[in-house]
Amino acid sequence: MDAGQPEFGKIVVFGTGLIGGSFALGLKAAGAVEEVVGFGRTPSTLRVAQELGVIDRAGINPAHEIGDADIVLVATPVAQMPEIFARIAPYLGPNTIVTDGGSTKGDVVAAARAAFRGHIGKFVPAHPIAGAENSGPSAARHDLYQGRKVVVTPLPENNDERLDRVKRAWALCGADIYELTPEMHDRVFAAVSHLPHLLSFALVHDLAVRDDADLFFTFAASGFRDFTRIAASHPEMWRDICLANREALLGELDSYRAQLDDLRDALDKADGERLEDVFGIARQARREWAGS
């Protein structure tokens, strides 16, 4: 590589919103990419992405864009990924690496294996831990991944060079890189991400469908706001995530229901000692995790 030459020539991004758009802007801010080509579901979204400088131009046909791409990032809701993988599979070039930004990995890896078959080594799964409630190209930020975690879940077929290239791309965006197996990833995130979203949606829905919902929301304060912040997230995306990771999520939900049953039993028996014990363990764990 010549001095001053960007590390990546062409990057192709499917989904130019928060995740994909911020990846593109992060690489641009680092001077690490020559050209970003975007694909999306609507021309209007791609037009906005180009106007905002998220992408350099909109792609029309994957047959013309994939073969000479250094990295293809699929940053759509996970339910859309199988179709995209199938569309791009015939056009993978010898140096093309495909990665993703999906919040689940088991289903995405299965879809990639079905589409890429003997070329599965060119697919390096990843998950940037940098969600937000807003979506679309206008939500993309060049610094979204600064100091954030990106979990790479390598496959046995990935060689070191492809794995390092994907890690390097995320690192250039400012991310801290971690590795998990796809299976461990889904187990961990069912507990610390997918379940909290499910609970937040459930609480807000419970109040929203009551006849006197306005009364409850009138008096909801900071505690309710903090707990339910993630219920403002994208419904379609979280529908897909919950269904994609349903087995691990069902296990975590059953565990949580058992915890709720324990607390209900303590309340029913007016067992303040048990309540304080649970609250104390939770408080200590939360403070240690938050560093306060």
N, C-alpha and C positions, 0 to 999 in steps of 0.2 A: 504494500500500500504506500502510495506517495505521501510525503509529508503534507498535511493540510487537507488531504482527501477524506471525505466522510467515510465512516466505517461501513455504512450501508448505502447501497445504490438506491434501489427501489423498495419501498415498503407498501404492501397492499393491505388495507384495513376494511374488513366487512363489519359495518356498524361503527359510525363515526360520532357516537355520542360520548358520554362521560368516560367510559373505559377506553374505547378505541381512539377517540379524539384526543384524550390526554396522553396516551402513548405516542401518538403522532406529534403532538405539540412538545412533549418532553424530549423526543429525539431531535426535533427541529431546534429547540432551545440549546441543546448540547452540540449543535452543528454536526450531528452524526448521520444525517440522511440527506440524499440528493433529491429524492422525489417521493411524495406520498400520494397514492392513488386510493380513492375511496369507493366502496360499493355500499348501497343502502336500499331500503325498501321503497323510498319515494324520491323522485327527482328534486322536490322542494327541499328535503332535508340535506341532500348532497349539495344543493346550491348554497344553502346557508353555511354548510361546512366549508365550502370553498371561499365564500365571502369572508368568513372569519379567519381564514388562513389555516384551518385545521388540516385540510387536504390541498394538494396542488391542482388536482383535477379529478373528475368523476370517471370511474371505469364504466364501460358499457358491456363488454364481453370478456369473461374470465379467460377465454382462449387467447386473448391478445395481451393479457396482463400478468398471468401467473408464472409463465415459463422463465422469465428473466427477473422475477422478484427475489430479493434476498430473504425476506421474511413476509409471510402472510399471517396477519393476526385476525382471528375470527372473534369478534367482540359483540356478538348478538346474544339475545336470550338463548339459553341452552337448547330449547326445543327447536330452534331454527338451525342449529349447527349440523345435524345430519344431512339436510338438503344442501347446505353450502359445501360441506365436505364432498358430497357426491358431484356437485357442479365443478369443483376445481380439481378433483382427482386426476382426470385425464391429461391435465396440462402442467403438472408439476415438473419443473426443470431439474437438472442434475444438482443444482446448488440451492434449490428452494427449500426453505424450512417453514413449516406451518406450526403455529401455536394458537392458543386460545386464551380467553379471559373468563371462562365459565366458573361459576361458583360451586359446581359439582364436577366430579372427575370420572367416576365410574361409568356413567352413561355416556359422557363425551368420548372417553377412550374407546368404549364399545362401538360408538358410531364411527369413530376414526378408523378403527380396525376394519369395519365393514366396507368403508369407502376406499381406503388407501391400500388395503391388502398387503401386497409385497413391498409397498413403499411406506409402511407404517413407521419405519425408522426416521422418516422426515417429519414426523409429527411429535412435537415436544409440548406436553400439556402444561398449563400454568394457570395460576389464579391470583390476580392482584387484589390485596385486601385494602381496598380504598373506595368502598361504595359511598354513595350519597343519595339523598332523596330526589335530587333533580336529575333530569335526563336530557338527551338531545345534544347537538353540537355546541349550543351556547353554554352548556354546563362543563364542557371540557376545559382543563387548565393545564398549563405547561408544568406546574409544580405539584400536581395532584399526588404523584408518587414519591415526592421527596420525604425520605425517612419512613416510608410505609413498607410493609412487608409484601413480598411477592413469593408465593409458594409454587415451586416447580415440582412436578410429579413425574420424573423420568420413567420412560418405558425401557424394558430390557433391550429393545432394538435400537435405542438412541445411542449414537456414538458420542464420544467426548466432544468432538468439534461442534456438532449441532447443539448439544446441550450447552456448551460454553457460549455459543453465539446468542442463544435465547437469553441466557443469564446476563450476558453483556448488554443486550438491548435494554432489558429492564433496569440494570444498574446505571446505564447512561441516563435513564429517566429519574435517577436518584433513589431507587428502591433498594431495600435490604433483602437479599435473596435467601430463601430457605428451601429445603427439600423434604418432601414426604412421599410415601407411596400413595397412589390414587385411593386405595382402600382406607388408609389411615386419615388422609385428608377428609374424606367424606364423613368418617366417624367423628372427627374433631369438630368440623364445621356444622354438623347437625346439632351439636350441643351448644356451641358458642355463637352461632350466627342464625341458623335456620330456625331453631326452636324459639329464640327471642323474637324473631320477626313474627312467627306464628302466634305467639302469646300476645304481642302488641296489637296485631290485627284483630285478634279475638276480643280483647278488652274494649277496643274502640267500637268494634261492630256491636258488641253486647249493649253498649250505651246508645249507639246511634239508632238502633231499631226500637228503642223504648218510646212509648207515647210521649213521655216527658223528657226526651233527650236534651232539649234546650236547657232545661233546668240544671242537669248534671254538668253540661259543658260550661254553663255560666260560672260555676263555682270551681271548676277544675283549675288547679294552679301549677306551680313549677314541678311538683313531684309527678303529676299526671303527664305534664309536657315532656319531662325527661324520659319517663317510662314508655311513652307512646310515640316518641319522635320517629322511630323507624316504621310506624304504621303509615307514614306519608310516602313510603317507597312505592316503586312501580308495581302495580298489581299483576300485570302479565308476567313480568320477570320473576316475581316471587311465587306465582302459581307454578311456573316451570321448574323453579329450583326445588320447591317442596315436593312436587311429583317426581322429579328426577332422583331425589335422595330420600324417597319415601321410606325405604326399609330402615335406614339409620335414623331417620327422623321419628318414625313410629316408636323405635326403641327408646329414644330420648324423651318422647312425649309420655310413654308409659312410666318411665322413671320419674318424670316431673309430676305426673298424676299421683304416684305413690307418695311423693313428698307433700303434695297438697292434702292427700288423705291423712297423712301423719299430722299436719298442722290443723286440719279440721277436727281430728280426734282430740288434739290438745285443747282447742277452743271449746269443744263440746264438754270436756271434762274440767274446764277452767284451770288447766295445767299451765300456770304461768312459768314454772321452772323449765318445762320443756320448750315453751315458746322462746324464752330468753336464751336457752342453750343454742337453739337453732339460729336465732338472730345473732348471737355472739360469734359463732363460728363463721357465719356468712359475713359479718362485719369485718372480722379480722382478715378473711381471705380477700375481700374486696379492697381493703386498705393496702394490703401487701401487693396486690396486683396493680393498683393504681399508683403505688409508690408514695403514699401519704400516711 
